[in-house]
Amino acid sequence: MAATLLALHERLDAHFRVLAETRQRLPNSNGVYAIEHGLAQGDLSVLGDAVKFWVSRAYPSQEHRLPFVVYTTEVGYRYEGDEHWPTLERRAPGWERHVGRPFVKSIFRWFQRTYFGARPQGRWAEHRSIISWPITHAILPTDLQRQLARLLYECRGSLTSELLDHADQLGDFLGAHAYKASKRFQQFAQNTELLGNVAAALLADGANTPPINPSALERIRHDLSEVREARQWLSDAKSSADRIRIKGASRGPSSQRRFVGSTDGRTPPTSPVEFWLHPVNDGWQLRLRVPDFTPLFARRRQLRQDVAQAKCRVVGTGGKRRATGWLLDSGQQVALTAWPGGDEPVFELDRASPETAALFADEARTPATERWLFRRGSDDKGHLVRSGLVRPGAQYLLLGPGLEAPPVDWVHEQPVDCADAVVLAMDIPQNLDSDVSEVIHGLGCESQSSVMITPLGIVPASWDGAGYGEWLLGDQPILGLSSDHEITTLTATLDEVEPIHVQWEETTDGFVALELSDLGLGWHDLRLSFLVAEGARPIPDLRVGIRVREAEAGRTDGTFRQPLRLRVRPQDSSLEDLWDGRSTVEADGPYGLNTTVTVSLSDADESVTVRRAFEVPLPLTAAQWRDVLDAQVMQQPMFQDAYDCEHDGGCCPAGV
């Protein structure tokens, strides 16, 4: 067996030296991984038999360390939770007696020095300084492959060309979105360089050389394809990545036009801070909601940790400092007691780095104007109209300093609990004649009556009723345009690139649908220009502001997309936090209505092992949730047994 091991060592030595030389020439290379050994299955069988024969009798020789590196890596590839050492001893009896765990660390350190080998990274690697070596060199153990495919699928709409071109940024981005995965996967994702390289290789097109040996990559792909769901997830994510690499525009039928938008938005991807006027007994109160900054954390290393240690002040609240980490709890509502001003930073961070403070000062700002327009909705709240456009027959509220009501019967002042600000209530007349338009213009607003713009298809995350909307990544926004004016030609330009032209007389009943496809994160600008018939009143250009953002992971109140209000504290709670009472769940909704809660546990393969459904009355407080969880879940023997059995192997909540 010594001759066999020596021959395998020499063969592997030649292979890894060539691979190391190639990898060292690559910019920002993460190094060589032992799983890139290039051995066929028959070769691995011979290697395994030789290693097992040797360790049953003696300590390994320094002359054939590489077969042992490969063997332990292969065991790591099949690693599940804390099963590595028992599996190693079971497959190679005598390992604990003749080899021991320190030997594993020593041969991998030697491999790292000799062949430009990869080094384990992340907090998990620091705490598990031996086992982290073979697990890292396995690149993507089989129990994590399905979870990575799912993560890529869920984040496919957030991919940009910049992320696809930079594996380190892709790793940071995916690592920040791994909080829903099992504890095992979160540990793996701490090594963001490795995570980014694996993801980049799986999403690579034929024109790019993946940062992983083709045989190792093909093996991972093959194992992923064995699970139907994982195969489909990876295929969909790969298709999204391919589309992002392609830019262009296409045309549809005359009554509908399709744009292919820019894949890189021009601003960060978080939603703007939401402001609204809330009705109170004696008038109105200006409020804001803390947005979900998860997309921002996903693109900046250490940003979340920096924010967690910082305190902040909220504009318009008298300088009161909030608790450490307050900004991480998205969805919180804050009443502003003083006029905050236009284009001002909403959050002022203390104890944060200058870079973080400056980033938040740019990311979260008040509307840029000194007069803010709100449209009164069916809930009687005033919803911010960022476009500043008013429509005939609608009701609005105008907020700002020094406002005075003009001498017309459809504008009057109302009380507001906001120092240095005034609220004017406006009931816009149905007939927008020149006198009405002049009053509207004098108040700092503009009227829109010539063309009606209406979102079609999927409901946008936000629409101000005139010229500003927010959609979530992956949505395909469609805007419907209609008019009773004598329009001959419509010209639509998205992000100031190639315009399209629509002959109005060729449309059906004077209606045009514009489909906006593959829009990237951030702001997009749609400019609409109109050519009217000779002698007809001209129509000024219309600008539609489009914001594409990610879904808010921690939103605490309902919308038309999410009527149930739900809050989990902390947002990134693990199963252990839930079980040990460190996290809470609150739910709000129609008073007295019962809702069904389903709790299930899954094993490391995400197969549901136990499930229970029960009803709870709304609203549900944190204290009530703890009592319900204790009675309905924790005291149930089937849940306790499943938790005890699977906890160490990566059991995770499949759904709550």
C-alpha positions, 0 to 999 in steps of 0.5 A: 500500500505504501507504493500505491500511496506514493504513486498517488501522492506524486500524481497529485503533486504534479496536478496541484503544482500546475493548478497552483501556478495557474491560480496564482496568476489570477487576480484576487484568487482565493487559492487552490482547493483540495476537492479540485484533485481531478481524480475519477471515481475509480481513482478515488476508490483506490485512494480510499482503500489505500488510506483505510488500510494504512491508518488501521495499522500506523501513523501516515508517512510524510511522503504521501500526505496528499492522499490523506488531504484528498481523503479527508476532503472527500469526507468533508464533501459529505459532511453533515453538521457535527458528523465529520469525526465520527464519519471519518473514524467509521470509514477508516477505523483506527483514525483516532488511534493512529492518526488523530485530529491534529494531523488533519490540521498539519497536512492542510497547513502544509498543503496551503503553503506548498500549493497555494491552498485556500485558508478557512475564513470567518468566525466559524473557522476561528472556533473550529480550527481543525474541521474547518480545513477539510470543510473549506477544501470541500468547497460546497458540501452536499448538505449545503448545495440545495440551500445555495441553489435556493439562495441564488434563486431567491436573490436572482432578481437582485443580481447586477452586472457589477455583482456578477463581475466581482466574486468578492462583492457577490459573496458579501451580497449573498452572505448578507441574505443567508440569514434565513438559511440553516445555521450550518449554511450561515457558518459556511456563508461567513467565508464570503470569498468562498461563497462568492467564488462558488456562486460566480462559478455556478452562474458563469457563462461560457465566455468567462473562466470560472475560479474553480477547476472544471471537474470539481465544478461539474461534480457540484452541478451534477450533484445539484441536478440530482435534486429536482427543486435544486436543479430548477432553482439553479437553472432559473438563477443562471437564466437571470444572470445570463439576461443581466449580461445582455443589454438591448431593447425589443419592440412589441405590437403597436399598442404595447411597447416593451423596454429592457431597462438598465441592470444597474440602478443609479442609487442604492437599493433600499426603499426611500424613508416613508413619510405620511400625515396621520390624522389625530384628534386636533388635525394632522401629525407628520410621521416616518417609518424606518426602512429596511436597510438589509439591501444596503448591508448586503453591499457593504462589508461590516456595515451592519456591525457598525450600525449595530454599535451606533446610536442615532438621532432622527430629524425633526424630533428635537435631537433625542438619541435612540438606543444602540442598534435602533436602526436595525429594527425596520418598520418603526414609526416616529412622529416628527414634532418639528419641520425637518426641512427639504433634502436633509439627512433623516438619521444622524449616526453617533459612534459610527465610522465617518464612512457609515455616517456619510453613507446613511446621510446620502441614503436616507433623506427627506424629500428635496422640496420645501413643500410636500404634497400628500394625497388623502387615501381611503384610510384618511391618511395623507400619502406622500406624492413625490412627483408633486402632481395633482389630478382633478377631483382628488383631495390633497394635503400640502405641508411646508413652512410659511404656507398661506391659503389662497383666496379660493374656497377649495383650499383651507388651512388645517392644524398640524402637530409639527412646529414651523409647518403649515398644512393646507387641505386642497379639494382639487376641482374637477375642471382644471381651468386656467385660474385653478391651474394658476393657483396650483402652480402658485402653491408649488404643485403641477396639475396633470389632466391631459394624460392618465397614467395607471399601473397595470398587471402586478400591484406596485409596492407604491404608487402616488397616483400621478408620476412616481412608483416603486416596484420590487426586483423581479416585477415587470412594471406595466404602465397604461396611458390614456388620453382624450386629447388629439395626440398623433405620436407618443415618444417614450424614453427610458433612462435617456437611452433609445426612445420608442415612438407610438403612432396614437391613431394605431392604438386601440381606443387611445390606449397604450401599454408600456412594459418595463423589463429587467429594471435594475436596483435604484432610480429609473426615469421615464420621459413621455413626450407628445406630438399633438394635432395641428391647432390642438393644445400642446401637452407638456412632457411628463416624467415618471419616476420609477424606483426598483427595490428589494422587498422589505424583510422587516416591515411591521405593518400591512400593505395591500400586498401584505395585509397582516402585520408581522414583526420578528425580533430580532429579524435574524433570529435562529431556531435556537433564539426562538426555542430559548425565548430570545426572540419574539413574534408579534402579529396584528390585523383585524381585531378579533379575527382568528388566523392560522399559524403553522409551525414546522421543523425540517432536517438538514435536507429541508425535509419537513419532519414535524408540523403543527397548525393552530389558531390564534386570535389577532392581535397577538402580542409578544407575551401571548406568542410566548405562551402559545409557542410553549403550549402548542409547540414546545410542550408537544413531545413530537417537537421536543424529540425532533428538536433534540434529534436534529438540532446538532445536524442543522435542523431549522424552522421550515415555516412559522 
